[in-house]
Amino acid sequence: MNGQHRKDIRPGLTVDVVLKNDQRTGKRTRGIVKELLTSSSTHPHGIKVRLADGQVGRVAEIIE
């Protein structure tokens, strides 16, 4: 499932995100959602989240 809809994402989910530094390459980082940072209901590049380890990125795929 892609991460473009805010309703699909909640704290505790495991997701793959694309960090700001990795936007050119599209490299994904796996982590657990700590909080949602995008306030709109959808975003074409993915909902921005903060992971449990403090990294911030846009959700590329929801794992579980």
PDB file of N, CA, C and O in Angstrom:
ATOM      1  N   MET A   1       0.857  -1.171   0.000  1.00  0.00           N
ATOM      2  CA  MET A   1       0.000   0.000   0.000  1.00  0.00           C
ATOM      3  C   MET A   1       0.913   1.248   0.000  1.00  0.00           C
ATOM      4  O   MET A   1       1.899   1.306   0.736  1.00  0.00           O
ATOM      5  N   ASN A   2       0.573   2.221  -0.820  1.00  0.00           N
ATOM      6  CA  ASN A   2       1.392   3.428  -0.860  1.00  0.00           C
ATOM      7  C   ASN A   2       1.032   4.337   0.314  1.00  0.00           C
ATOM      8  O   ASN A   2       0.018   4.126   0.980  1.00  0.00           O
ATOM      9  N   GLY A   3       1.858   5.338   0.561  1.00  0.00           N
ATOM     10  CA  GLY A   3       1.671   6.193   1.719  1.00  0.00           C
ATOM     11  C   GLY A   3       1.135   7.569   1.394  1.00  0.00           C
ATOM     12  O   GLY A   3       1.539   8.551   2.017  1.00  0.00           O
ATOM     13  N   GLN A   4       0.221   7.662   0.419  1.00  0.00           N
ATOM     14  CA  GLN A   4      -0.285   8.960  -0.006  1.00  0.00           C
ATOM     15  C   GLN A   4      -1.520   9.417   0.765  1.00  0.00           C
ATOM     16  O   GLN A   4      -1.910  10.581   0.664  1.00  0.00           O
ATOM     17  N   HIS A   5      -2.146   8.515   1.539  1.00  0.00           N
ATOM     18  CA  HIS A   5      -3.374   8.858   2.259  1.00  0.00           C
ATOM     19  C   HIS A   5      -3.120   8.820   3.766  1.00  0.00           C
ATOM     20  O   HIS A   5      -2.690   7.803   4.311  1.00  0.00           O
ATOM     21  N   ARG A   6      -3.390   9.933   4.420  1.00  0.00           N
ATOM     22  CA  ARG A   6      -3.131  10.071   5.852  1.00  0.00           C
ATOM     23  C   ARG A   6      -3.934   9.063   6.678  1.00  0.00           C
ATOM     24  O   ARG A   6      -3.461   8.585   7.710  1.00  0.00           O
ATOM     25  N   LYS A   7      -5.144   8.743   6.223  1.00  0.00           N
ATOM     26  CA  LYS A   7      -6.013   7.824   6.979  1.00  0.00           C
ATOM     27  C   LYS A   7      -5.430   6.417   7.087  1.00  0.00           C
ATOM     28  O   LYS A   7      -5.820   5.664   7.978  1.00  0.00           O
ATOM     29  N   ASP A   8      -4.503   6.045   6.199  1.00  0.00           N
ATOM     30  CA  ASP A   8      -3.914   4.709   6.202  1.00  0.00           C
ATOM     31  C   ASP A   8      -2.727   4.577   7.142  1.00  0.00           C
ATOM     32  O   ASP A   8      -2.253   3.468   7.392  1.00  0.00           O
ATOM     33  N   ILE A   9      -2.238   5.709   7.669  1.00  0.00           N
ATOM     34  CA  ILE A   9      -1.003   5.714   8.447  1.00  0.00           C
ATOM     35  C   ILE A   9      -1.304   6.116   9.883  1.00  0.00           C
ATOM     36  O   ILE A   9      -2.035   7.073  10.137  1.00  0.00           O
ATOM     37  N   ARG A  10      -0.724   5.366  10.820  1.00  0.00           N
ATOM     38  CA  ARG A  10      -0.898   5.699  12.235  1.00  0.00           C
ATOM     39  C   ARG A  10       0.378   5.317  12.991  1.00  0.00           C
ATOM     40  O   ARG A  10       1.154   4.486  12.519  1.00  0.00           O
ATOM     41  N   PRO A  11       0.593   5.917  14.150  1.00  0.00           N
ATOM     42  CA  PRO A  11       1.786   5.573  14.948  1.00  0.00           C
ATOM     43  C   PRO A  11       1.832   4.079  15.252  1.00  0.00           C
ATOM     44  O   PRO A  11       0.810   3.458  15.541  1.00  0.00           O
ATOM     45  N   GLY A  12       3.024   3.521  15.182  1.00  0.00           N
ATOM     46  CA  GLY A  12       3.217   2.096  15.447  1.00  0.00           C
ATOM     47  C   GLY A  12       3.339   1.240  14.206  1.00  0.00           C
ATOM     48  O   GLY A  12       3.800   0.101  14.283  1.00  0.00           O
ATOM     49  N   LEU A  13       2.928   1.777  13.045  1.00  0.00           N
ATOM     50  CA  LEU A  13       3.047   1.014  11.797  1.00  0.00           C
ATOM     51  C   LEU A  13       4.495   0.953  11.329  1.00  0.00           C
ATOM     52  O   LEU A  13       5.263   1.893  11.535  1.00  0.00           O
ATOM     53  N   THR A  14       4.859  -0.155  10.700  1.00  0.00           N
ATOM     54  CA  THR A  14       6.165  -0.270  10.049  1.00  0.00           C
ATOM     55  C   THR A  14       6.005   0.210   8.610  1.00  0.00           C
ATOM     56  O   THR A  14       5.123  -0.253   7.887  1.00  0.00           O
ATOM     57  N   VAL A  15       6.868   1.143   8.201  1.00  0.00           N
ATOM     58  CA  VAL A  15       6.779   1.740   6.869  1.00  0.00           C
ATOM     59  C   VAL A  15       8.163   1.880   6.250  1.00  0.00           C
ATOM     60  O   VAL A  15       9.175   1.863   6.950  1.00  0.00           O
ATOM     61  N   ASP A  16       8.191   2.017   4.928  1.00  0.00           N
ATOM     62  CA  ASP A  16       9.402   2.418   4.212  1.00  0.00           C
ATOM     63  C   ASP A  16       9.235   3.886   3.859  1.00  0.00           C
ATOM     64  O   ASP A  16       8.219   4.278   3.284  1.00  0.00           O
ATOM     65  N   VAL A  17      10.227   4.700   4.202  1.00  0.00           N
ATOM     66  CA  VAL A  17      10.176   6.119   3.886  1.00  0.00           C
ATOM     67  C   VAL A  17      11.358   6.496   3.007  1.00  0.00           C
ATOM     68  O   VAL A  17      12.381   5.812   2.990  1.00  0.00           O
ATOM     69  N   VAL A  18      11.200   7.602   2.274  1.00  0.00           N
ATOM     70  CA  VAL A  18      12.308   8.195   1.522  1.00  0.00           C
ATOM     71  C   VAL A  18      12.714   9.448   2.286  1.00  0.00           C
ATOM     72  O   VAL A  18      11.937  10.396   2.401  1.00  0.00           O
ATOM     73  N   LEU A  19      13.934   9.443   2.803  1.00  0.00           N
ATOM     74  CA  LEU A  19      14.441  10.590   3.546  1.00  0.00           C
ATOM     75  C   LEU A  19      14.774  11.730   2.594  1.00  0.00           C
ATOM     76  O   LEU A  19      14.976  11.499   1.402  1.00  0.00           O
ATOM     77  N   LYS A  20      14.835  12.957   3.105  1.00  0.00           N
ATOM     78  CA  LYS A  20      15.127  14.142   2.292  1.00  0.00           C
ATOM     79  C   LYS A  20      16.436  13.957   1.509  1.00  0.00           C
ATOM     80  O   LYS A  20      16.502  14.275   0.322  1.00  0.00           O
ATOM     81  N   ASN A  21      17.471  13.443   2.179  1.00  0.00           N
ATOM     82  CA  ASN A  21      18.773  13.267   1.520  1.00  0.00           C
ATOM     83  C   ASN A  21      18.749  12.204   0.434  1.00  0.00           C
ATOM     84  O   ASN A  21      19.622  12.191  -0.434  1.00  0.00           O
ATOM     85  N   ASP A  22      17.763  11.311   0.467  1.00  0.00           N
ATOM     86  CA  ASP A  22      17.692  10.196  -0.484  1.00  0.00           C
ATOM     87  C   ASP A  22      16.668  10.418  -1.588  1.00  0.00           C
ATOM     88  O   ASP A  22      16.382   9.493  -2.348  1.00  0.00           O
ATOM     89  N   GLN A  23      16.102  11.633  -1.699  1.00  0.00           N
ATOM     90  CA  GLN A  23      15.057  11.865  -2.684  1.00  0.00           C
ATOM     91  C   GLN A  23      15.534  11.662  -4.114  1.00  0.00           C
ATOM     92  O   GLN A  23      14.771  11.181  -4.951  1.00  0.00           O
ATOM     93  N   ARG A  24      16.766  12.014  -4.410  1.00  0.00           N
ATOM     94  CA  ARG A  24      17.280  11.844  -5.780  1.00  0.00           C
ATOM     95  C   ARG A  24      17.422  10.372  -6.153  1.00  0.00           C
ATOM     96  O   ARG A  24      17.117   9.987  -7.282  1.00  0.00           O
ATOM     97  N   THR A  25      17.884   9.547  -5.212  1.00  0.00           N
ATOM     98  CA  THR A  25      18.113   8.131  -5.502  1.00  0.00           C
ATOM     99  C   THR A  25      16.869   7.283  -5.249  1.00  0.00           C
ATOM    100  O   THR A  25      16.716   6.214  -5.840  1.00  0.00           O
ATOM    101  N   GLY A  26      15.980   7.754  -4.375  1.00  0.00           N
ATOM    102  CA  GLY A  26      14.783   6.977  -4.052  1.00  0.00           C
ATOM    103  C   GLY A  26      15.051   5.878  -3.038  1.00  0.00           C
ATOM    104  O   GLY A  26      14.201   5.014  -2.823  1.00  0.00           O
ATOM    105  N   LYS A  27      16.250   5.900  -2.398  1.00  0.00           N
ATOM    106  CA  LYS A  27      16.601   4.893  -1.395  1.00  0.00           C
ATOM    107  C   LYS A  27      15.591   4.934  -0.245  1.00  0.00           C
ATOM    108  O   LYS A  27      15.231   6.005   0.244  1.00  0.00           O
ATOM    109  N   ARG A  28      15.148   3.764   0.172  1.00  0.00           N
ATOM    110  CA  ARG A  28      14.134   3.668   1.218  1.00  0.00           C
ATOM    111  C   ARG A  28      14.761   3.267   2.546  1.00  0.00           C
ATOM    112  O   ARG A  28      15.741   2.524   2.591  1.00  0.00           O
ATOM    113  N   THR A  29      14.177   3.771   3.616  1.00  0.00           N
ATOM    114  CA  THR A  29      14.598   3.441   4.969  1.00  0.00           C
ATOM    115  C   THR A  29      13.388   2.887   5.708  1.00  0.00           C
ATOM    116  O   THR A  29      12.312   3.484   5.676  1.00  0.00           O
ATOM    117  N   ARG A  30      13.557   1.762   6.366  1.00  0.00           N
ATOM    118  CA  ARG A  30      12.436   1.142   7.080  1.00  0.00           C
ATOM    119  C   ARG A  30      12.441   1.598   8.532  1.00  0.00           C
ATOM    120  O   ARG A  30      13.494   1.709   9.160  1.00  0.00           O
ATOM    121  N   GLY A  31      11.252   1.860   9.051  1.00  0.00           N
ATOM    122  CA  GLY A  31      11.153   2.270  10.438  1.00  0.00           C
ATOM    123  C   GLY A  31       9.720   2.219  10.932  1.00  0.00           C
ATOM    124  O   GLY A  31       8.799   1.865  10.197  1.00  0.00           O
ATOM    125  N   ILE A  32       9.556   2.582  12.195  1.00  0.00           N
ATOM    126  CA  ILE A  32       8.245   2.572  12.837  1.00  0.00           C
ATOM    127  C   ILE A  32       7.788   4.016  13.011  1.00  0.00           C
ATOM    128  O   ILE A  32       8.544   4.858  13.496  1.00  0.00           O
ATOM    129  N   VAL A  33       6.548   4.300  12.614  1.00  0.00           N
ATOM    130  CA  VAL A  33       6.000   5.654  12.677  1.00  0.00           C
ATOM    131  C   VAL A  33       5.841   6.084  14.132  1.00  0.00           C
ATOM    132  O   VAL A  33       5.240   5.378  14.942  1.00  0.00           O
ATOM    133  N   LYS A  34       6.397   7.270  14.450  1.00  0.00           N
ATOM    134  CA  LYS A  34       6.210   7.860  15.773  1.00  0.00           C
ATOM    135  C   LYS A  34       5.110   8.913  15.719  1.00  0.00           C
ATOM    136  O   LYS A  34       4.226   8.941  16.575  1.00  0.00           O
ATOM    137  N   GLU A  35       5.171   9.796  14.691  1.00  0.00           N
ATOM    138  CA  GLU A  35       4.128  10.816  14.540  1.00  0.00           C
ATOM    139  C   GLU A  35       3.991  11.224  13.080  1.00  0.00           C
ATOM    140  O   GLU A  35       4.934  11.110  12.297  1.00  0.00           O
ATOM    141  N   LEU A  36       2.794  11.702  12.727  1.00  0.00           N
ATOM    142  CA  LEU A  36       2.512  12.191  11.380  1.00  0.00           C
ATOM    143  C   LEU A  36       2.761  13.692  11.349  1.00  0.00           C
ATOM    144  O   LEU A  36       2.332  14.418  12.246  1.00  0.00           O
ATOM    145  N   LEU A  37       3.459  14.156  10.311  1.00  0.00           N
ATOM    146  CA  LEU A  37       3.798  15.570  10.209  1.00  0.00           C
ATOM    147  C   LEU A  37       2.987  16.301   9.143  1.00  0.00           C
ATOM    148  O   LEU A  37       2.844  17.521   9.214  1.00  0.00           O
ATOM    149  N   THR A  38       2.454  15.580   8.157  1.00  0.00           N
ATOM    150  CA  THR A  38       1.616  16.187   7.122  1.00  0.00           C
ATOM    151  C   THR A  38       0.196  16.317   7.659  1.00  0.00           C
ATOM    152  O   THR A  38      -0.386  15.348   8.145  1.00  0.00           O
ATOM    153  N   SER A  39      -0.362  17.541   7.564  1.00  0.00           N
ATOM    154  CA  SER A  39      -1.710  17.748   8.104  1.00  0.00           C
ATOM    155  C   SER A  39      -2.806  17.511   7.066  1.00  0.00           C
ATOM    156  O   SER A  39      -3.951  17.251   7.434  1.00  0.00           O
ATOM    157  N   SER A  40      -2.476  17.597   5.770  1.00  0.00           N
ATOM    158  CA  SER A  40      -3.505  17.380   4.749  1.00  0.00           C
ATOM    159  C   SER A  40      -3.839  15.892   4.642  1.00  0.00           C
ATOM    160  O   SER A  40      -3.048  15.042   5.051  1.00  0.00           O
ATOM    161  N   SER A  41      -5.014  15.583   4.091  1.00  0.00           N
ATOM    162  CA  SER A  41      -5.473  14.189   4.036  1.00  0.00           C
ATOM    163  C   SER A  41      -4.712  13.350   3.012  1.00  0.00           C
ATOM    164  O   SER A  41      -4.609  12.132   3.163  1.00  0.00           O
ATOM    165  N   THR A  42      -4.175  13.995   1.966  1.00  0.00           N
ATOM    166  CA  THR A  42      -3.368  13.272   0.968  1.00  0.00           C
ATOM    167  C   THR A  42      -2.174  14.124   0.566  1.00  0.00           C
ATOM    168  O   THR A  42      -2.168  15.341   0.751  1.00  0.00           O
ATOM    169  N   HIS A  43      -1.166  13.464   0.014  1.00  0.00           N
ATOM    170  CA  HIS A  43      -0.006  14.163  -0.551  1.00  0.00           C
ATOM    171  C   HIS A  43       0.552  13.286  -1.665  1.00  0.00           C
ATOM    172  O   HIS A  43       0.764  12.091  -1.459  1.00  0.00           O
ATOM    173  N   PRO A  44       0.796  13.866  -2.853  1.00  0.00           N
ATOM    174  CA  PRO A  44       1.224  13.050  -3.998  1.00  0.00           C
ATOM    175  C   PRO A  44       2.579  12.365  -3.816  1.00  0.00           C
ATOM    176  O   PRO A  44       2.830  11.338  -4.446  1.00  0.00           O
ATOM    177  N   HIS A  45       3.459  12.909  -2.969  1.00  0.00           N
ATOM    178  CA  HIS A  45       4.778  12.302  -2.757  1.00  0.00           C
ATOM    179  C   HIS A  45       4.841  11.469  -1.493  1.00  0.00           C
ATOM    180  O   HIS A  45       5.900  10.943  -1.154  1.00  0.00           O
ATOM    181  N   GLY A  46       3.731  11.341  -0.792  1.00  0.00           N
ATOM    182  CA  GLY A  46       3.688  10.545   0.435  1.00  0.00           C
ATOM    183  C   GLY A  46       3.534  11.435   1.653  1.00  0.00           C
ATOM    184  O   GLY A  46       3.981  12.582   1.662  1.00  0.00           O
ATOM    185  N   ILE A  47       2.900  10.898   2.676  1.00  0.00           N
ATOM    186  CA  ILE A  47       2.689  11.612   3.926  1.00  0.00           C
ATOM    187  C   ILE A  47       4.021  11.682   4.681  1.00  0.00           C
ATOM    188  O   ILE A  47       4.723  10.678   4.807  1.00  0.00           O
ATOM    189  N   LYS A  48       4.359  12.868   5.178  1.00  0.00           N
ATOM    190  CA  LYS A  48       5.612  13.043   5.915  1.00  0.00           C
ATOM    191  C   LYS A  48       5.412  12.573   7.352  1.00  0.00           C
ATOM    192  O   LYS A  48       4.447  12.951   8.016  1.00  0.00           O
ATOM    193  N   VAL A  49       6.347  11.736   7.823  1.00  0.00           N
ATOM    194  CA  VAL A  49       6.279  11.192   9.182  1.00  0.00           C
ATOM    195  C   VAL A  49       7.637  11.289   9.866  1.00  0.00           C
ATOM    196  O   VAL A  49       8.678  11.401   9.219  1.00  0.00           O
ATOM    197  N   ARG A  50       7.591  11.242  11.208  1.00  0.00           N
ATOM    198  CA  ARG A  50       8.808  11.107  12.005  1.00  0.00           C
ATOM    199  C   ARG A  50       8.844   9.662  12.483  1.00  0.00           C
ATOM    200  O   ARG A  50       7.862   9.154  13.025  1.00  0.00           O
ATOM    201  N   LEU A  51       9.979   9.007  12.281  1.00  0.00           N
ATOM    202  CA  LEU A  51      10.135   7.624  12.715  1.00  0.00           C
ATOM    203  C   LEU A  51      10.539   7.577  14.186  1.00  0.00           C
ATOM    204  O   LEU A  51      10.918   8.594  14.766  1.00  0.00           O
ATOM    205  N   ALA A  52      10.454   6.394  14.780  1.00  0.00           N
ATOM    206  CA  ALA A  52      10.784   6.218  16.195  1.00  0.00           C
ATOM    207  C   ALA A  52      12.225   6.626  16.497  1.00  0.00           C
ATOM    208  O   ALA A  52      12.522   7.056  17.611  1.00  0.00           O
ATOM    209  N   ASP A  53      13.129   6.495  15.510  1.00  0.00           N
ATOM    210  CA  ASP A  53      14.531   6.867  15.734  1.00  0.00           C
ATOM    211  C   ASP A  53      14.808   8.354  15.456  1.00  0.00           C
ATOM    212  O   ASP A  53      15.953   8.799  15.539  1.00  0.00           O
ATOM    213  N   GLY A  54      13.748   9.122  15.125  1.00  0.00           N
ATOM    214  CA  GLY A  54      13.899  10.562  14.942  1.00  0.00           C
ATOM    215  C   GLY A  54      14.050  11.021  13.502  1.00  0.00           C
ATOM    216  O   GLY A  54      13.974  12.219  13.231  1.00  0.00           O
ATOM    217  N   GLN A  55      14.264  10.091  12.567  1.00  0.00           N
ATOM    218  CA  GLN A  55      14.404  10.471  11.163  1.00  0.00           C
ATOM    219  C   GLN A  55      13.052  10.893  10.592  1.00  0.00           C
ATOM    220  O   GLN A  55      12.005  10.392  11.002  1.00  0.00           O
ATOM    221  N   VAL A  56      13.095  11.838   9.624  1.00  0.00           N
ATOM    222  CA  VAL A  56      11.872  12.344   8.995  1.00  0.00           C
ATOM    223  C   VAL A  56      11.916  12.033   7.505  1.00  0.00           C
ATOM    224  O   VAL A  56      12.935  12.250   6.850  1.00  0.00           O
ATOM    225  N   GLY A  57      10.808  11.524   6.970  1.00  0.00           N
ATOM    226  CA  GLY A  57      10.739  11.228   5.547  1.00  0.00           C
ATOM    227  C   GLY A  57       9.301  11.044   5.105  1.00  0.00           C
ATOM    228  O   GLY A  57       8.374  11.057   5.914  1.00  0.00           O
ATOM    229  N   ARG A  58       9.137  10.871   3.803  1.00  0.00           N
ATOM    230  CA  ARG A  58       7.802  10.659   3.235  1.00  0.00           C
ATOM    231  C   ARG A  58       7.571   9.172   3.023  1.00  0.00           C
ATOM    232  O   ARG A  58       8.448   8.457   2.539  1.00  0.00           O
ATOM    233  N   VAL A  59       6.379   8.714   3.393  1.00  0.00           N
ATOM    234  CA  VAL A  59       6.060   7.282   3.324  1.00  0.00           C
ATOM    235  C   VAL A  59       5.970   6.854   1.868  1.00  0.00           C
ATOM    236  O   VAL A  59       5.186   7.402   1.094  1.00  0.00           O
ATOM    237  N   ALA A  60       6.786   5.863   1.504  1.00  0.00           N
ATOM    238  CA  ALA A  60       6.758   5.304   0.157  1.00  0.00           C
ATOM    239  C   ALA A  60       5.876   4.059   0.117  1.00  0.00           C
ATOM    240  O   ALA A  60       5.196   3.795  -0.875  1.00  0.00           O
ATOM    241  N   GLU A  61       5.899   3.294   1.219  1.00  0.00           N
ATOM    242  CA  GLU A  61       5.125   2.049   1.261  1.00  0.00           C
ATOM    243  C   GLU A  61       4.827   1.689   2.715  1.00  0.00           C
ATOM    244  O   GLU A  61       5.666   1.859   3.600  1.00  0.00           O
ATOM    245  N   ILE A  62       3.618   1.192   2.937  1.00  0.00           N
ATOM    246  CA  ILE A  62       3.239   0.722   4.270  1.00  0.00           C
ATOM    247  C   ILE A  62       3.492  -0.784   4.313  1.00  0.00           C
ATOM    248  O   ILE A  62       2.979  -1.534   3.483  1.00  0.00           O
ATOM    249  N   ILE A  63       4.286  -1.215   5.288  1.00  0.00           N
ATOM    250  CA  ILE A  63       4.660  -2.634   5.388  1.00  0.00           C
ATOM    251  C   ILE A  63       3.622  -3.384   6.224  1.00  0.00           C
ATOM    252  O   ILE A  63       3.093  -4.405   5.785  1.00  0.00           O
ATOM    253  N   GLU A  64       3.326  -2.875   7.439  1.00  0.00           N
ATOM    254  CA  GLU A  64       2.299  -3.513   8.289  1.00  0.00           C
ATOM    255  C   GLU A  64       1.733  -2.518   9.269  1.00  0.00           C
ATOM    256  O   GLU A  64       0.861  -2.864  10.065  1.00  0.00           O
TER     257      GLU A  64
END
